[in-house]
């Protein structure tokens, strides 16, 4: 699983820490860190919550370009 730089960038644009994002979506800071590092695949419910808080779409934060090449 690839690192999720898009979440880190979107978080920085809103001047949010991992802890603040985690609290806003109801998970631990470690979970947000694991998502950003590509070590945890979040549920669609969590993905949608992250998108809502960061003001981004699912495509903005979770689309993987390399998936297009596999089809």
N, C-alpha and C positions, 0 to 999 in steps of 0.2 A: 504494500500500500504506500502510495506517495505522500509526501508531506503536504499539508494543506496550508499553503502560504496565503491563500485568499482570505481565510478567516483571520489570520494574524494581521493582514493589511487592513481589513475592514474594521477590526477591533482598534487598531492604531488610529484610523480615521475618526473614530468616535472617542478617542482618548480613553479607552477602557482597558483595564488590566484583565488577565485571565480570571482572577478572582471575581471581579465585578461581572464579567460575562457569565461565569459559572453561577453566581448567585441569582442573576436575572433569569436564567433558564432552569434553575433547580438541580444542578449537578455540582460535583466537586471541581476545584481548580485543577486537580490532577486529570480529570476527565477531559477538560478543555485542552490541557497540555498534550494529552495522548492523541486527541483528534488532530491538533495542529502538527504533531510529529508523525502522523500517519500510523500510529500504533493502535488505534481504536476506530472501529467503523460504527458511527452512531446510528440510532434508529431514525426512521423518517420523522417521527414525532420530535425528536431532539433536533434534527436538522432544521425542521420548520421553525422551532422555537428560536434557534440561533439566528436564522434568517430574519425573523420578525424583530428581534432585538437589534440586530445590526442594520436593518433596513435594506436588505439585499434579497435577491431571488435564490432559489435552489440552484439554478444554473450558475449564478455568480459565484457561489461559494463551494459547490460540490461537483460541478461538471468536470469530468476528466477528459482532456483532449485526446489522450491515447486510446480511449474507448472507440472513437471513430475509426481508427486504423484497424481495429479487430473485426469490423463488420464488412 
